[in-house]
Amino acid sequence: MANTTLRIFGICGSPRIASTDSAVRKALGYAEMTHSAEIRYFSCHKKELNFCIHCDYCVKKREGCCFKDDMEEVYASLEWADALIVGTPVYQGTVSGQMKVLMDRCRALLARNPHVLSRKVGAALAVGGDRTGGQEVALQTILEFYVINEILPVGGGSFGANLGSTFWSRDLGAAGVEQDEEGIRTLQKTVDRLVQVARVIRRV
């Protein structure tokens, strides 16, 4: 019998172990407990992630990236997953630098196989120190990354989680995430929708 367990890969684009780490882990834990998903997690904290230098090694060689760093773990898990939960802290009104590097470096994965991420589903999560600190812009950046790479983007549905999950941490780290009841509601709506769509895609 084919494996029917949904595989979800969570990525935290924060260089710290704080609010975004807590939110992505909470999303994965909810998916595991509520939907019996198999999960993997990657944090940018203390990882070696070199900037893409647009050297075209990946395009010419089709053997991955010229840099052999912690992106190798990301590449493997992206291929493994049925669905993605990508979370970022808001830096200057958009995604973190680490998150942008990770997205840029996925060019190497697609250069080897342009359709490697198709039929996967992705949701986005953003954490800001202010209530309106750029969370929606950060979500849109992640959702655009999905579109470019043939990943089907999903939000949490109308009335509160349209583009995905947003948190207001009040700069309190993990405690801020735990105290944000509305953020947790958007997280659960978004994960539920992610799982629903991913299961439909797997049946097609």
N, C-alpha and C positions, 0 to 999 in steps of 0.2 A: 504494500500500500504506500502511495506517495505521502511524503511528509506534509501534513496540513498545518503545522505550527507556523505562525507568521513570524518572520525574522525582522527585528527592528534595530537599526543602528542609530545611536544618539551621539551627536557631536556637540561639545561645548567649546565655543570660540573665545573663551576668556583665558587670560594668562594667570588668573588667580583661582583659588578654591574658595568661592564665595557664593554670591547670589545666583549667577547663571549656572554654575556647577550644580547647585541645589535644585534649581528649576528643571534642568535637563534630567537629572537623576530621578526627580519626582515624576516626570513624564514617563520615563522608562519603567519605573516601579509601578506606576498606574497601569501601563500597558501589560506588564507581566502579570500583575495580580488580577486585573479585571478581564483581560482578554487572552490570558495564557500565552502571551508572546514570548519568544526567545529573544534576548536582548544582548547587545554589545554597546560599549561606551568608549568614547575617546575624548580626552580633555587636552586642550592646547597648553595646559599648565606645565612648565618646565620641559616642553618638547622642542626638539630641533626641527624647525620649519623654515627652510631657506626660501627667499623670495624667488619667484619666477623671473628669469632674466631674458626670456624670449629668445633663447639661443637656437630654438628649433631642433634641438637634439631629438626630442620626442617625435616630431613630425618626420624627420629624416630617417631615424633608426627604427621607429615603431617598437621600441624596447622599454618604454617607460621614460622616466625623467633622468636627466644627467645627475641630479642630486639623489643620493641614497640616504635618506634621513627618516624621520618619523612619519612622513607621508606614506611610506610603504605599508604601514599598519592601516592607514585610512583607505588606501586603494583596495586592499584585501577585504576590508569590511564593507566598503561600498558595493563590491561585487557580490558579497555574501548576502546582503540585505534585500528584503522585499520592500521595506519602507524606511524612511529616514526622518529623524527629528533633529533639526539643526538649530541650536540656540546661540545667541550672541548677546553680550552686553552692548549697550549703546555708547559709542565713542563719537563725540562730535556730531551727533545726530544721525549716525548710521552704524554699520557693523564695525567690530574691532579690527585692528590691523591683522591680528592672527587669523581671524575668520576670512578676511580678504585674501591673505596668502594661501590659505587652504583651498579656497575656491579657485584662485588662479592656477594653482598647481594641478588641479584636476584636468587641465588641458592635456597632460601627459597620458592620462588614463584613456581619454577619448581619442587621442591620436593613434593609439594602438587598436582601438575598436570603437568607432563612432557611435555605436548603438548599445554599448555595454550597460548603460544606465536606463535604457528604455524599459517600460513596463514596471518601473519602480515608482513609488508614491512618496511625496515629501511634504512635511509640515514644518512650520517655522515658529520660533519662540524668541522673544526679545525682552531684555530686562533693562530698565532705566532707573537711575537714581531720582529722577523727577517723574511726575505722573505723565507729562507729555514731553518727554526728553528726546523723542526721535524713534520710539518703538515701531511705529508703522512704517517709517522709511526703512528701518533695519529689516523688518519683515519683508517688505517689497524687494529689497536687495536679494534676500535669500530665495524668494519665490521666483525672481528673474533668473537666478542661477539654475534653478530647477528647469525652467522653460528652455533655457539655452542648451541644457544637457539631456533633454528628452525625459526628464523626470516629471511626473504628473503632480502639479502643486495643488494642495488642498488647504482650506482654512477650517475654522471651527463652525462655520454656518452663520446665518443671520442672527442679529440681536446679541452682540457682545464679543464675538470672536471671529469676525468676518475674515481677516487675513491670517489669523493664527493666534497664538497665545502671547499675551503681554503682561508683564509684571512691573509694579512700582516698588522697588526695594527700599526706598527712603535712605539709601546708602547704609543699610543695616546688615548687609551680607545675607547669609542664609536665613537669619531671623526675619529679615524683611520679606523674603519670599513666603515664609510660613505664615506671616501675619496678613498677607494680601489675599483675602478671601475671594475677591473678584478675579485676581490673577489665577488662582487655583481653579476657579470655575472655567475660565477660558482655556486653561491647560486641559482639563478633562473633556471639554467639548471638542477641542482640536484633536486630541488623541483618539477619541471615539470616532470622529469623522475619518481620520487617517486609517484606522483599522477597517472601518466599513468599506472604504474605497479600495484599499489594498486587497481585501478579500474578494471583491468583485473582479478586480483585474486578474487575480490569480485563477479565477474560474473561466475567464474568457480564452 
